[in-house]
Every structure is written in C-alpha cells, then in structure tokens.
Amino acid sequence: MENVQSKEYFVQFEQLMPIIREQLEAGRTVRFNPRGTSMLPMLRQGIDSVVLSPLPERLKKYDLPLYQRDNGQYVLHRIVEAGETYTCLGDNQFVLEPGGRHDQMIALVTSFTRGKKEHSVAEPVYRLYCRIWYHSRELRRFCKRAYGWLRRHLR
C-alpha cells in the first residue's frame, strides 16, 4: 500500500471569493475562519468561525457584514450607523469608517462559533453585547491609552 501524506494548502482569501460569491448567489451559507484582530474580543483568529449568508435588501445597525473596501481589502466589521451609507467599526477599533455603500457589501454574518459553541446573531445576549461594546468605545479607548501610559512610565 502506498503511504499517502496529507498536505495543507494555504490560499489567500481573495482566491476563495469567487467560490464564496457563487455559493451565496445560490442561496447557500458559507463558514470561514476570519483572520486579524479587528473584531476582538468577539472573534479570535484561528479559533472562531462565522457563517456568511446572502445579503438582505438593506442592512441595519449592528449587522456584521463582509464587505470589500474600495482598495480591494475584504473586511468583516460591524455596522454602527445605517442610512444612505453605512458606518462600520471593528470591535477592537476606535476610528469609525463612514461611507460604506451597499454595493460593497458581500454577505452577512448570521451566526458564529465561539470556541465550540454556535451563536446566532439574533440572540438577545449577542445584541446586548453589540450595544454595550459600541457605546463603551470611548471609555475603552481611554483605558487603553491609560494602560499604555502606565506601562511606559512605570518601568
């Protein structure tokens, strides 16, 4: 018998986008593991995953879309203001990103796996987290700056 070794292949997210778009257009969902730290503490790189679903007609405040910036970068950030355009913000960020257009939006996160537990974005606890996390951003920014100052000056 031949010894078959498994191989891991790493592909860039951009290379997967045609497949993701195809599945979404067929009305299917897609699960993937997001990379980066912009959605901490909710989503942890290499641990948590999200389920993407086709977009609704219109997105609303606290929805979590996957979208493509004008520079081509794919981003998964929460909508914190919805009107003619969308203003987005990563949970681990403090600078708002206004001017998001609906035509940039690709999919909507409808559930996520945190560790081993699956959560719907419709859960009341999750919706409460979104509100508290967004409205506490100025306090969190102050705490982060104070911690940095203390680390630099108390060495």
DSSP file with accessible surface (Angstrom, degrees, kcal/mol):
  #  RESIDUE AA STRUCTURE BP1 BP2  ACC     N-H-->O    O-->H-N    N-H-->O    O-->H-N    TCO  KAPPA ALPHA  PHI   PSI    X-CA   Y-CA   Z-CA
    1    1 A M              0   0  243      0, 0.0     2,-0.3     0, 0.0     0, 0.0   0.000 360.0 360.0 360.0 145.0    0.0    0.0    0.0
    2    2 A E        -     0   0  168      1,-0.1     2,-0.8     2,-0.0     0, 0.0  -0.608 360.0-125.6 -85.7 136.1    1.1    3.5   -0.8
    3    3 A N        -     0   0  137     -2,-0.3     2,-0.6     2,-0.0    -1,-0.1  -0.741  26.7-160.9 -83.1 113.1    1.7    5.9    2.1
    4    4 A V        -     0   0  113     -2,-0.8     2,-0.4     0, 0.0    -2,-0.0  -0.863   1.3-156.6-100.6 120.8   -0.4    8.9    1.4
    5    5 A Q        -     0   0  150     -2,-0.6     2,-0.2     1,-0.0    -2,-0.0  -0.796  17.0-124.7 -95.4 138.6    0.6   12.1    3.3
    6    6 A S        -     0   0  120     -2,-0.4     2,-0.4     1,-0.0    -1,-0.0  -0.560  25.6-155.0 -78.3 146.5   -2.0   14.8    3.8
    7    7 A K        -     0   0  151     -2,-0.2     2,-0.4     2,-0.0    -1,-0.0  -0.958   6.1-142.5-123.3 141.7   -1.0   18.2    2.6
    8    8 A E        -     0   0  153     -2,-0.4     2,-0.5     2,-0.0    -2,-0.0  -0.868  14.0-162.3-101.3 136.8   -2.2   21.5    3.8
    9    9 A Y        -     0   0  178     -2,-0.4     2,-0.5     2,-0.0    -2,-0.0  -0.977   4.1-154.1-118.8 131.1   -2.7   24.3    1.2
   10   10 A F        -     0   0  180     -2,-0.5     2,-0.3     0, 0.0    -2,-0.0  -0.905  16.5-178.6-105.3 128.5   -2.9   27.9    2.2
   11   11 A V        -     0   0   77     -2,-0.5     2,-0.1     2,-0.0     5,-0.0  -0.925  30.1-108.2-124.5 152.1   -4.8   30.2    0.0
   12   12 A Q    >>  -     0   0  128     -2,-0.3     3,-1.1     1,-0.1     4,-0.8  -0.468  29.1-119.2 -73.8 148.9   -5.4   33.9    0.1
   13   13 A F  H >> S+     0   0   46      1,-0.3     3,-1.1     2,-0.2     4,-1.1   0.878 113.8  63.1 -56.9 -37.4   -9.0   35.0    1.0
   14   14 A E  H 34 S+     0   0   95      1,-0.3     3,-0.3     2,-0.2    -1,-0.3   0.831  98.5  55.7 -57.6 -33.3   -9.1   36.8   -2.4
   15   15 A Q  H <4 S+     0   0  120     -3,-1.1     4,-0.3     1,-0.2    -1,-0.3   0.763 107.8  48.7 -72.0 -24.7   -8.7   33.4   -4.1
   16   16 A L  H <X S+     0   0   67     -3,-1.1     4,-2.6    -4,-0.8     3,-0.5   0.649  87.7  87.5 -86.4 -17.7  -11.7   32.0   -2.3
   17   17 A M  H  X S+     0   0    3     -4,-1.1     4,-3.2    -3,-0.3     5,-0.3   0.862  83.1  54.4 -57.4 -40.4  -14.0   34.9   -3.0
   18   18 A P  H  > S+     0   0   85      0, 0.0     4,-2.2     0, 0.0    -1,-0.2   0.929 112.9  44.6 -59.9 -38.4  -15.3   33.6   -6.4
   19   19 A I  H  > S+     0   0   98     -3,-0.5     4,-2.3    -4,-0.3    -2,-0.2   0.922 114.2  49.1 -69.1 -44.0  -16.3   30.3   -4.6
   20   20 A I  H  X S+     0   0    8     -4,-2.6     4,-2.5     1,-0.2     5,-0.2   0.946 112.7  47.6 -60.4 -47.6  -17.9   32.2   -1.7
   21   21 A R  H  X S+     0   0   85     -4,-3.2     4,-2.8     1,-0.2    -1,-0.2   0.908 110.5  52.6 -61.3 -41.2  -19.8   34.5   -4.1
   22   22 A E  H  X S+     0   0  121     -4,-2.2     4,-1.3    -5,-0.3    -1,-0.2   0.922 111.1  46.2 -61.1 -44.1  -21.0   31.6   -6.1
   23   23 A Q  H  <>S+     0   0   50     -4,-2.3     5,-2.6     1,-0.2    -1,-0.2   0.908 113.5  48.7 -66.3 -41.8  -22.4   29.8   -3.0
   24   24 A L  H ><5S+     0   0   13     -4,-2.5     3,-1.9     1,-0.2    -2,-0.2   0.906 108.4  53.4 -65.3 -41.3  -24.1   32.9   -1.7
   25   25 A E  H 3<5S+     0   0  164     -4,-2.8    -1,-0.2     1,-0.3    -2,-0.2   0.802 105.2  55.6 -64.1 -27.3  -25.7   33.6   -5.1
   26   26 A A  T 3<5S-     0   0   58     -4,-1.3    -1,-0.3    -5,-0.2    -2,-0.2   0.381 124.1-107.2 -83.3   2.4  -27.1   30.1   -5.0
   27   27 A G  T < 5S+     0   0   55     -3,-1.9    -3,-0.2     1,-0.3    -2,-0.1   0.587  77.7 130.9  85.0  10.5  -28.7   30.9   -1.6
   28   28 A R      < -     0   0  133     -5,-2.6    -1,-0.3    -6,-0.2     2,-0.3  -0.455  54.1-120.9 -91.4 167.2  -26.2   28.8    0.4
   29   29 A T        -     0   0   85     -2,-0.1     2,-0.4    24,-0.1    24,-0.2  -0.714  19.0-151.2-102.6 160.9  -24.3   29.8    3.5
   30   30 A V  E     -A   52   0A  23     22,-2.1    22,-3.7    -2,-0.3     2,-0.4  -0.999   1.2-154.2-134.6 131.9  -20.5   29.7    3.9
   31   31 A R  E     +A   51   0A 119     -2,-0.4     2,-0.3    20,-0.2    20,-0.2  -0.894  24.8 158.1-105.4 136.2  -18.5   29.1    7.0
   32   32 A F  E     -A   50   0A  30     18,-2.1    18,-2.7    -2,-0.4    -2,-0.0  -0.979  41.8-114.7-150.8 162.9  -15.0   30.5    7.3
   33   33 A N        -     0   0   91     -2,-0.3    16,-0.2    16,-0.2    12,-0.1  -0.887  35.1-138.5 -99.7 110.8  -12.4   31.5   10.0
   34   34 A P        -     0   0   18      0, 0.0    12,-0.7     0, 0.0     2,-0.3  -0.323  13.5-143.2 -68.4 152.6  -11.7   35.2    9.9
   35   35 A R        +     0   0  206     10,-0.2     3,-0.2    11,-0.1     2,-0.1  -0.836  52.6  44.0-113.2 154.8   -8.2   36.5   10.3
   36   36 A G  S    S-     0   0   34     -2,-0.3     9,-0.4     1,-0.1     3,-0.1  -0.369  76.7 -97.7 105.4 176.0   -6.9   39.5   12.1
   37   37 A T  S >  S+     0   0   88     -2,-0.1     3,-1.6     1,-0.1    -1,-0.1   0.344  86.2 102.1-116.3   3.8   -7.6   41.2   15.4
   38   38 A S  T 3  S+     0   0   29      1,-0.3    54,-3.0    -3,-0.2    55,-0.3   0.728  85.4  47.1 -67.6 -19.4  -10.1   44.0   14.4
   39   39 A M  T >> S+     0   0    8     52,-0.2     4,-2.0    51,-0.2     3,-0.8   0.233  90.9 161.8-107.8  15.0  -13.1   42.0   15.8
   40   40 A L  T <4  +     0   0   54     -3,-1.6    53,-0.1     1,-0.3     4,-0.1  -0.470  54.4  27.5 -65.7 145.5  -11.6   41.0   19.2
   41   41 A P  T 34 S+     0   0   53      0, 0.0    -1,-0.3     0, 0.0     3,-0.1  -0.996 126.1  46.9 -89.6  -2.7  -12.8   40.1   21.7
   42   42 A M  T <4 S+     0   0   10     -3,-0.8     2,-0.5     1,-0.2    -2,-0.2   0.945 118.6  34.0 -66.2 -49.7  -15.8   38.6   19.8
   43   43 A L  S  < S-     0   0    6     -4,-2.0     2,-0.5    -6,-0.1    -4,-0.2  -0.941  70.9-161.5-114.5 124.1  -13.9   36.8   17.1
   44   44 A R    >>  -     0   0   73     -2,-0.5     4,-2.4    -3,-0.1     3,-1.9  -0.894  26.9-113.6-107.6 127.4  -10.5   35.2   17.8
   45   45 A Q  T 34 S+     0   0   94     -2,-0.5   -10,-0.2    -9,-0.4     4,-0.1  -0.296  98.4   9.0 -59.4 133.0   -8.2   34.4   14.9
   46   46 A G  T 34 S+     0   0   67    -12,-0.7    -1,-0.3     2,-0.3   -11,-0.1   0.405 128.5  58.3  79.7  -3.1   -7.6   30.7   14.4
   47   47 A I  T <4 S+     0   0   93     -3,-1.9     2,-0.2     1,-0.2    -2,-0.2   0.704  95.1  51.8-120.9 -49.5  -10.3   29.7   17.0
   48   48 A D     <  -     0   0    1     -4,-2.4     2,-0.3   -14,-0.1    -2,-0.3  -0.551  59.1-163.0 -99.0 158.9  -13.7   31.2   16.0
   49   49 A S  E     - B   0 113A  10     64,-1.4    64,-2.8    -2,-0.2     2,-0.3  -0.907   5.9-145.8-135.3 163.5  -15.6   31.0   12.7
   50   50 A V  E     -AB  32 112A   0    -18,-2.7   -18,-2.1    -2,-0.3     2,-0.6  -0.928  11.3-134.6-128.1 154.1  -18.5   32.8   11.2
   51   51 A V  E     -AB  31 111A  14     60,-2.9    59,-2.3    -2,-0.3    60,-0.9  -0.957  21.0-154.0-108.7 121.5  -21.4   31.8    8.9
   52   52 A L  E     -AB  30 109A   0    -22,-3.7   -22,-2.1    -2,-0.6    57,-0.2  -0.798  13.1-175.0 -94.7 138.1  -22.0   34.1    6.0
   53   53 A S  E     - B   0 108A  17     55,-2.6    55,-2.5    -2,-0.4   -24,-0.1  -0.864  37.7 -79.3-125.3 161.3  -25.5   34.3    4.4
   54   54 A P        -     0   0   54      0, 0.0    53,-0.2     0, 0.0    -1,-0.1  -0.221  58.8 -96.5 -57.8 151.8  -26.8   36.1    1.4
   55   55 A L        -     0   0   50     51,-0.5     2,-0.1    50,-0.1     4,-0.1  -0.393  30.4-131.7 -70.8 144.4  -27.4   39.8    1.9
   56   56 A P        -     0   0   54      0, 0.0     3,-0.1     0, 0.0    -1,-0.1  -0.327  38.1 -93.2 -79.5 176.1  -30.9   41.2    2.7
   57   57 A E  S    S+     0   0  182      1,-0.2     2,-0.4    -2,-0.1    -2,-0.1   0.895 109.5  12.4 -54.8 -44.2  -32.3   44.2    0.8
   58   58 A R  S    S-     0   0  113     44,-0.0     2,-0.2     0, 0.0    -1,-0.2  -0.998  73.7-135.6-140.1 141.2  -31.0   46.6    3.4
   59   59 A L        -     0   0    5     -2,-0.4     2,-0.3    -3,-0.1     3,-0.0  -0.601  22.4-153.4 -92.4 158.3  -28.6   46.2    6.3
   60   60 A K    >   -     0   0  118     -2,-0.2     3,-2.2     1,-0.1    19,-0.2  -0.801  34.0 -63.1-129.1 170.7  -29.3   47.7    9.8
   61   61 A K  T 3  S+     0   0   82     -2,-0.3    19,-0.2     1,-0.3    -1,-0.1  -0.239 119.8  18.1 -55.2 136.1  -27.4   48.9   12.8
   62   62 A Y  T 3  S+     0   0    9     17,-3.5    -1,-0.3     1,-0.3    18,-0.1   0.334  88.2 136.9  78.0   0.6  -25.3   46.2   14.5
   63   63 A D    <   -     0   0    8     -3,-2.2    16,-3.0    16,-0.1    -1,-0.3  -0.402  50.4-138.7 -65.8 155.6  -25.4   43.9   11.5
   64   64 A L        +     0   0    1     45,-0.4    45,-2.9    14,-0.2     2,-0.2  -0.829  29.3 178.1-122.1  89.3  -22.0   42.3   10.8
   65   65 A P  E     -C  108   0A   0      0, 0.0    12,-1.0     0, 0.0     2,-0.5  -0.562  30.7-131.4 -92.1 157.1  -21.3   42.3    7.0
   66   66 A L  E     +CD 107  76A   4     41,-2.5    40,-3.1    -2,-0.2    41,-1.5  -0.919  43.5 167.3 -95.1 127.7  -18.4   41.1    5.0
   67   67 A Y  E     -CD 105  75A   3      8,-2.7     8,-3.0    -2,-0.5     2,-0.5  -0.922  35.3-123.5-140.7 166.7  -17.5   43.9    2.6
   68   68 A Q  E     - D   0  74A  57     36,-1.9     6,-0.2    -2,-0.3     5,-0.1  -0.964  24.3-139.0-116.3 122.0  -14.8   45.0    0.2
   69   69 A R    >   -     0   0   55      4,-3.0     3,-2.3    -2,-0.5    31,-0.0  -0.272  32.3-102.6 -69.0 164.5  -13.3   48.4    0.6
   70   70 A D  T 3  S+     0   0  124      1,-0.3    -1,-0.1     2,-0.1    -2,-0.0   0.791 122.9  61.1 -59.9 -26.1  -12.5   50.5   -2.5
   71   71 A N  T 3  S-     0   0  120      2,-0.1    -1,-0.3     1,-0.1    -2,-0.0   0.421 122.3-106.0 -82.2   2.6   -8.8   49.5   -2.1
   72   72 A G  S <  S+     0   0   27     -3,-2.3     2,-0.2     1,-0.3    -2,-0.1   0.286  74.3 139.1  95.3 -10.7   -9.8   45.8   -2.6
   73   73 A Q        -     0   0   91     -5,-0.1    -4,-3.0     1,-0.1     2,-0.4  -0.458  49.0-134.1 -72.5 136.8   -9.4   44.7    1.0
   74   74 A Y  E     -D   68   0A  43     -6,-0.2     2,-0.3    -2,-0.2    -6,-0.2  -0.785  29.2-176.6 -91.7 135.4  -12.0   42.4    2.5
   75   75 A V  E     -D   67   0A  10     -8,-3.0    -8,-2.7    -2,-0.4     2,-0.5  -0.975  26.7-157.6-137.6 145.5  -13.3   43.4    5.9
   76   76 A L  E     +D   66   0A  16     -2,-0.3     2,-0.3   -10,-0.2   -10,-0.2  -0.910  39.8 145.3-122.7  94.8  -15.7   42.0    8.5
   77   77 A H        -     0   0    3    -12,-1.0    13,-0.2    -2,-0.5     2,-0.2  -0.958  48.1-103.6-133.1 156.3  -16.8   44.9   10.7
   78   78 A R  E     -F   89   0B   3     11,-1.5    11,-2.2    -2,-0.3     2,-0.5  -0.488  29.0-121.6 -81.5 141.7  -20.0   45.8   12.4
   79   79 A I  E     +F   88   0B   0    -16,-3.0   -17,-3.5   -19,-0.2     9,-0.3  -0.718  32.4 172.4 -79.4 124.9  -22.4   48.5   11.1
   80   80 A V  E     +     0   0B   2      7,-3.3     2,-0.3    -2,-0.5     8,-0.2   0.531  69.9  28.7-111.7 -11.2  -22.8   51.2   13.8
   81   81 A E  E     -F   87   0B  95      6,-1.4     6,-2.6   -21,-0.1     2,-0.4  -0.957  66.4-169.7-147.2 132.3  -24.8   53.7   11.7
   82   82 A A  E     +F   86   0B  48     -2,-0.3     4,-0.2     4,-0.2     2,-0.2  -0.988  34.8 107.4-127.3 125.8  -27.1   52.8    8.8
   83   83 A G  S    S-     0   0   38      2,-1.8    -2,-0.0    -2,-0.4     3,-0.0  -0.507  93.3 -24.8-154.2-130.5  -28.6   55.4    6.5
   84   84 A E  S    S+     0   0  184     -2,-0.2    18,-0.3    17,-0.0     2,-0.3   0.855 139.9  15.6 -63.1 -35.9  -27.9   56.2    2.8
   85   85 A T  S    S-     0   0   63     16,-0.1    -2,-1.8    17,-0.1     2,-0.4  -0.798  88.6-111.0-126.5 175.4  -24.4   54.7    3.5
   86   86 A Y  E     -FG  82 100B   0     14,-3.0    14,-3.0    -2,-0.3     2,-0.5  -0.871  12.2-151.3-112.5 143.1  -23.1   52.6    6.3
   87   87 A T  E     -F   81   0B  11     -6,-2.6    -7,-3.3    -2,-0.4    -6,-1.4  -0.964  24.1-167.1-109.1 126.4  -20.6   53.5    9.0
   88   88 A C  E     -FG  79  97B   1      9,-2.4     9,-2.5    -2,-0.5     2,-0.3  -0.768  12.6-179.2-115.8 160.5  -18.6   50.4   10.2
   89   89 A L  E     -F   78   0B   6    -11,-2.2   -11,-1.5    -2,-0.3     2,-0.2  -0.939  24.5-129.5-158.8 130.0  -16.3   49.7   13.1
   90   90 A G    >   -     0   0    0     -2,-0.3     3,-1.8     5,-0.3   -51,-0.2  -0.544  29.1-120.4 -74.8 148.9  -14.3   46.7   14.2
   91   91 A D  T 3  S+     0   0    7      1,-0.3   -52,-0.2    -2,-0.2    -1,-0.1   0.783 114.8  47.5 -62.3 -26.3  -14.9   45.7   17.9
   92   92 A N  T 3  S+     0   0   52    -54,-3.0     2,-0.3   -55,-0.0    -1,-0.3   0.057 104.3  80.6-102.7  23.4  -11.2   46.2   18.6
   93   93 A Q    <   -     0   0   67     -3,-1.8    48,-0.1   -55,-0.3     3,-0.0  -0.854  53.3-165.4-127.6 164.9  -11.0   49.6   16.8
   94   94 A F        +     0   0   32     -2,-0.3     2,-0.6     2,-0.1    -1,-0.1   0.530  64.2  87.4-125.1 -15.1  -11.9   53.2   17.7
   95   95 A V  S    S-     0   0  115     -5,-0.0    -5,-0.3     1,-0.0     2,-0.1  -0.814  74.1-130.2 -96.0 122.3  -12.0   55.1   14.4
   96   96 A L        -     0   0   53     -2,-0.6    -7,-0.2    -7,-0.1    -2,-0.1  -0.363   8.3-146.6 -68.3 147.2  -15.3   55.0   12.6
   97   97 A E  E     -G   88   0B  53     -9,-2.5    -9,-2.4    -2,-0.1     3,-0.4  -0.837  26.0-175.8-116.6  90.3  -15.2   54.0    8.9
   98   98 A P  E     +     0   0B  92      0, 0.0   -11,-0.2     0, 0.0   -12,-0.0  -0.314  51.1  50.2 -81.8 168.5  -18.0   56.0    7.2
   99   99 A G  E     +     0   0B  37      1,-0.2     2,-0.2    -2,-0.1   -12,-0.2   0.601  60.3 162.1  86.6  13.8  -19.3   55.9    3.7
  100  100 A G  E     -G   86   0B  10    -14,-3.0   -14,-3.0    -3,-0.4     2,-0.3  -0.496  26.9-147.3 -69.0 130.2  -19.8   52.2    3.2
  101  101 A R    >>  -     0   0   90     -2,-0.2     3,-1.6   -16,-0.2     4,-0.6  -0.727  18.7-123.5 -99.1 152.3  -22.0   51.6    0.2
  102  102 A H  G >4 S+     0   0   59    -18,-0.3     3,-1.2    -2,-0.3    -1,-0.1   0.846 110.8  63.0 -62.5 -32.6  -24.5   48.7   -0.2
  103  103 A D  G 34 S+     0   0  123      1,-0.3    -1,-0.3   -36,-0.0    -3,-0.0   0.662  98.9  56.3 -69.5 -12.2  -22.8   47.6   -3.4
  104  104 A Q  G <4 S+     0   0   20     -3,-1.6   -36,-1.9   -37,-0.1    -1,-0.3   0.661  86.5  98.3 -86.0 -19.1  -19.6   46.9   -1.4
  105  105 A M  E <<  + C   0  67A  10     -3,-1.2   -38,-0.2    -4,-0.6     3,-0.1  -0.513  44.1 173.3 -76.0 136.8  -21.4   44.6    0.9
  106  106 A I  E     -     0   0A  17    -40,-3.1   -51,-0.5     1,-0.4     2,-0.3   0.780  57.4 -12.3-110.9 -45.4  -21.0   40.9    0.0
  107  107 A A  E     - C   0  66A   0    -41,-1.5   -41,-2.5   -53,-0.2     2,-0.4  -0.952  57.0-121.3-155.1 169.1  -22.6   38.8    2.8
  108  108 A L  E     -BC  53  65A  20    -55,-2.5   -55,-2.6    -2,-0.3     2,-0.4  -0.973  23.2-124.6-123.8 132.3  -24.0   39.0    6.3
  109  109 A V  E     +B   52   0A   1    -45,-2.9   -45,-0.4    -2,-0.4   -57,-0.2  -0.641  32.0 171.1 -72.8 124.8  -22.8   37.1    9.3
  110  110 A T  E     +     0   0A  46    -59,-2.3    11,-1.9    -2,-0.4    12,-0.4   0.573  65.0   1.8-111.4 -17.1  -25.8   35.2   10.7
  111  111 A S  E     -BE  51 120A  18    -60,-0.9   -60,-2.9     9,-0.3    -1,-0.4  -0.974  60.9-160.8-159.4 165.9  -24.1   33.1   13.3
  112  112 A F  E     -BE  50 119A  12      7,-2.5     7,-3.1    -2,-0.3     2,-0.6  -0.985  18.4-128.6-149.1 154.7  -20.6   32.5   14.7
  113  113 A T  E     -BE  49 118A  21    -64,-2.8   -64,-1.4    -2,-0.3     2,-0.6  -0.944  17.8-168.2-107.5 121.6  -18.8   29.8   16.6
  114  114 A R  E >  S- E   0 117A  86      3,-2.6     3,-2.0    -2,-0.6     2,-0.6  -0.956  71.4 -42.4-110.1 109.7  -17.0   31.0   19.7
  115  115 A G  T 3  S-     0   0   32     -2,-0.6   -66,-0.1     1,-0.3    -2,-0.0  -0.576 125.9 -27.6  68.0-114.9  -14.8   28.1   20.8
  116  116 A K  T 3  S+     0   0  214     -2,-0.6     2,-0.5     2,-0.1    -1,-0.3   0.375 118.5  95.0-112.0   2.8  -17.1   25.2   20.4
  117  117 A K  E <   -E  114   0A 131     -3,-2.0    -3,-2.6     2,-0.0     2,-0.3  -0.845  64.7-140.5-106.3 130.6  -20.4   26.9   20.9
  118  118 A E  E     -E  113   0A  79     -2,-0.5     2,-0.4    -5,-0.2    -5,-0.2  -0.684  21.0-170.4 -85.4 135.6  -22.6   28.1   18.0
  119  119 A H  E     -E  112   0A  36     -7,-3.1    -7,-2.5    -2,-0.3     2,-0.3  -0.989  15.9-139.1-128.8 139.0  -24.3   31.5   18.5
  120  120 A S  E >   -E  111   0A  47     -2,-0.4     3,-1.5    -9,-0.2    -9,-0.3  -0.704  17.9-132.5 -89.4 146.2  -26.9   33.2   16.4
  121  121 A V  T 3  S+     0   0   23    -11,-1.9   -10,-0.1    -2,-0.3    -1,-0.1   0.564 106.2  67.0 -74.5  -4.4  -26.6   37.0   15.9
  122  122 A A  T 3  S+     0   0   74    -12,-0.4    -1,-0.3     4,-0.1   -11,-0.1   0.544  73.0 116.1 -88.3  -8.1  -30.3   37.1   16.8
  123  123 A E  S <> S-     0   0   59     -3,-1.5     4,-2.4     1,-0.1     5,-0.2  -0.378  70.5-132.0 -63.4 135.9  -29.7   36.0   20.4
  124  124 A P  H  > S+     0   0  107      0, 0.0     4,-2.4     0, 0.0     5,-0.2   0.870 106.2  54.4 -57.3 -37.5  -30.6   38.8   22.9
  125  125 A V  H  > S+     0   0  112      1,-0.2     4,-2.4     2,-0.2     5,-0.1   0.911 109.3  47.7 -65.4 -39.8  -27.3   38.4   24.7
  126  126 A Y  H  > S+     0   0   11     -6,-0.2     4,-2.3    -3,-0.2    -1,-0.2   0.931 111.2  50.1 -65.0 -45.1  -25.4   39.0   21.5
  127  127 A R  H  X S+     0   0   47     -4,-2.4     4,-1.8     1,-0.2    -2,-0.2   0.898 111.2  49.7 -61.8 -38.3  -27.5   42.0   20.6
  128  128 A L  H  X S+     0   0  103     -4,-2.4     4,-2.8    -5,-0.2     5,-0.3   0.922 107.8  54.0 -64.7 -43.9  -26.9   43.4   24.1
  129  129 A Y  H  X S+     0   0   56     -4,-2.4     4,-3.1     1,-0.2     5,-0.3   0.929 106.2  53.3 -54.3 -46.6  -23.1   42.8   23.6
  130  130 A C  H  X S+     0   0    0     -4,-2.3     4,-2.1     1,-0.2     5,-0.2   0.926 112.3  43.7 -56.9 -45.9  -23.2   44.8   20.4
  131  131 A R  H  X S+     0   0  106     -4,-1.8     4,-2.6     2,-0.2    -1,-0.2   0.940 116.6  44.9 -67.0 -48.2  -24.8   47.8   22.0
  132  132 A I  H  X S+     0   0   96     -4,-2.8     4,-1.4     1,-0.2    -2,-0.2   0.934 114.1  49.7 -62.8 -44.6  -22.7   47.8   25.2
  133  133 A W  H  < S+     0   0   58     -4,-3.1    -1,-0.2    -5,-0.3     3,-0.2   0.923 114.3  44.3 -63.6 -43.3  -19.4   47.3   23.2
  134  134 A Y  H >< S+     0   0   22     -4,-2.1     3,-1.5    -5,-0.3     4,-0.2   0.953 114.9  46.9 -66.9 -46.9  -20.2   50.1   20.8
  135  135 A H  H 3< S+     0   0  126     -4,-2.6     3,-0.3     1,-0.3    -1,-0.2   0.651 109.8  54.6 -74.8 -11.9  -21.4   52.6   23.4
  136  136 A S  T 3X S+     0   0   27     -4,-1.4     4,-2.7    -5,-0.2    -1,-0.3   0.328  76.1 105.1 -98.0   9.3  -18.4   51.9   25.7
  137  137 A R  H <> S+     0   0   41     -3,-1.5     4,-2.6     1,-0.2     5,-0.2   0.862  77.5  50.7 -63.2 -36.1  -15.8   52.6   23.0
  138  138 A E  H  > S+     0   0  104     -3,-0.3     4,-2.3    -4,-0.2    -1,-0.2   0.915 113.0  46.4 -67.9 -40.3  -14.7   56.0   24.4
  139  139 A L  H  > S+     0   0  114     -4,-0.2     4,-2.6     2,-0.2    -2,-0.2   0.925 113.4  49.3 -64.7 -42.4  -14.2   54.5   27.8
  140  140 A R  H  X S+     0   0   36     -4,-2.7     4,-2.5     2,-0.2    -2,-0.2   0.904 110.2  51.2 -64.5 -38.2  -12.3   51.6   26.3
  141  141 A R  H  X S+     0   0   56     -4,-2.6     4,-2.4    -5,-0.2     5,-0.2   0.932 110.5  48.9 -64.1 -43.9  -10.1   54.0   24.3
  142  142 A F  H  X S+     0   0  142     -4,-2.3     4,-2.8     1,-0.2     5,-0.2   0.935 112.1  48.5 -60.1 -46.7   -9.4   56.0   27.5
  143  143 A C  H  X S+     0   0   68     -4,-2.6     4,-2.6     1,-0.2    -2,-0.2   0.905 110.9  50.6 -61.9 -41.0   -8.5   52.8   29.4
  144  144 A K  H  X S+     0   0  116     -4,-2.5     4,-2.2     2,-0.2    -1,-0.2   0.922 112.9  45.6 -64.2 -43.2   -6.2   51.5   26.6
  145  145 A R  H  X S+     0   0  165     -4,-2.4     4,-2.5     2,-0.2    -2,-0.2   0.908 113.0  50.1 -66.3 -42.1   -4.4   54.9   26.5
  146  146 A A  H  X S+     0   0   34     -4,-2.8     4,-2.8     2,-0.2    -2,-0.2   0.921 110.4  50.2 -63.1 -42.0   -4.0   55.0   30.3
  147  147 A Y  H  X S+     0   0  144     -4,-2.6     4,-2.5     1,-0.2    -2,-0.2   0.925 111.3  48.8 -62.1 -44.0   -2.7   51.5   30.3
  148  148 A G  H  X S+     0   0   19     -4,-2.2     4,-2.1     2,-0.2    -1,-0.2   0.909 111.6  49.4 -61.5 -43.0   -0.1   52.3   27.6
  149  149 A W  H  X S+     0   0  131     -4,-2.5     4,-2.2     1,-0.2    -2,-0.2   0.936 111.6  48.8 -62.8 -45.2    0.9   55.5   29.5
  150  150 A L  H  X S+     0   0   78     -4,-2.8     4,-1.9     1,-0.2    -2,-0.2   0.913 110.0  51.4 -62.1 -41.8    1.3   53.5   32.8
  151  151 A R  H  < S+     0   0  124     -4,-2.5    -1,-0.2     1,-0.2    -2,-0.2   0.898 113.4  44.9 -62.0 -40.2    3.4   50.8   31.0
  152  152 A R  H  < S+     0   0  159     -4,-2.1     3,-0.4    -5,-0.2    -1,-0.2   0.859 121.0  37.4 -71.6 -35.8    5.7   53.4   29.5
  153  153 A H  H  < S+     0   0  107     -4,-2.2    -2,-0.2     1,-0.2    -1,-0.2   0.588 111.7  54.6 -98.5 -10.7    6.2   55.4   32.7
  154  154 A L     <        0   0  131     -4,-1.9    -1,-0.2    -5,-0.2    -2,-0.1   0.138 360.0 360.0-110.6  23.3    6.3   52.8   35.4
  155  155 A R              0   0  224     -3,-0.4    -3,-0.0    -4,-0.1    -4,-0.0  -0.428 360.0 360.0 -81.1 360.0    9.1   50.7   34.0
